[in-house]
Amino acid sequence: MGRLLSQNDYFSLEEQLKALGDDELLDFWEETQFLGKFLGPESIEPMDYSPEYERLILQELQYRSSRRTARA
C-alpha cells in the first residue's frame, strides 16, 4: 500500500527505480515507451525525459542482472 509523502520527502528517480520489483520496473519502462510514442514529436512538450528514463531503467536492470550472475 502506498503512503502520502510530505512536501519535504524527495526521492530521486534512481532511488525510486531501486525500490521497484523487476515486473514493476519493466512495466514502468513500457509505460514510458508508450507515452513517448503516443505524444511523439508533434506534441507541444518535447519528450526529453524519455531517453533519460530509459537509460536509468536499463542501468538498474543491468545492475540487477550482474548481481544475479555473481551469486550463481
C-alpha positions as CSV (number, residue, x, y, z in Angstrom):
1,M,0.0,0.0,0.0
2,G,1.3,3.4,-0.8
3,R,1.8,6.3,1.6
4,L,1.4,10.0,1.2
5,L,4.7,11.8,1.1
6,S,5.1,15.2,2.7
7,Q,6.5,18.0,0.5
8,N,9.8,17.6,2.3
9,D,10.2,14.0,1.2
10,Y,12.1,13.7,-2.0
11,F,13.3,10.5,-3.7
12,S,15.4,10.7,-6.8
13,L,14.3,8.6,-9.8
14,E,17.2,6.3,-9.2
15,E,16.1,5.6,-5.7
16,Q,12.5,5.0,-6.8
17,L,13.7,2.6,-9.5
18,K,15.7,0.6,-7.0
19,A,12.6,0.2,-4.9
20,L,10.6,-1.4,-7.7
21,G,10.4,-5.1,-8.3
22,D,11.5,-6.5,-11.6
23,D,8.0,-6.7,-13.1
24,E,7.2,-3.1,-11.9
25,L,10.4,-1.8,-13.4
26,L,9.6,-3.4,-16.8
27,D,6.0,-2.0,-16.6
28,F,7.4,1.4,-15.9
29,W,9.8,1.1,-18.9
30,E,6.9,0.0,-21.1
31,E,4.7,3.0,-20.0
32,T,7.5,5.5,-20.7
33,Q,7.9,4.0,-24.2
34,F,4.2,4.1,-24.8
35,L,3.9,7.8,-23.7
36,G,6.9,8.7,-25.8
37,K,5.3,7.2,-28.9
38,F,1.8,8.4,-28.0
39,L,2.9,12.0,-27.6
40,G,5.5,11.8,-30.3
41,P,7.4,14.7,-32.0
42,E,4.2,16.6,-32.8
43,S,3.4,17.2,-29.1
44,I,3.7,20.6,-27.6
45,E,6.1,19.4,-24.9
46,P,9.2,17.6,-26.1
47,M,9.7,14.1,-24.6
48,D,13.2,14.9,-23.4
49,Y,12.8,12.8,-20.2
50,S,12.0,9.5,-22.1
51,P,15.7,8.7,-23.1
52,E,16.8,9.5,-19.6
53,Y,14.2,7.3,-18.0
54,E,15.2,4.5,-20.4
55,R,18.9,4.9,-19.6
56,L,18.2,4.8,-15.8
57,I,15.9,1.8,-16.2
58,L,18.4,-0.2,-18.3
59,Q,21.2,0.7,-15.9
60,E,19.1,-0.7,-13.0
61,L,18.3,-3.8,-14.9
62,Q,21.9,-4.4,-15.8
63,Y,22.9,-3.9,-12.2
64,R,20.3,-6.5,-11.1
65,S,21.4,-8.9,-13.8
66,S,25.1,-8.7,-12.8
67,R,24.2,-9.2,-9.1
68,R,22.3,-12.4,-10.1
69,T,25.2,-13.6,-12.2
70,A,27.6,-13.0,-9.4
71,R,25.5,-15.1,-6.9
72,A,25.4,-18.1,-9.3
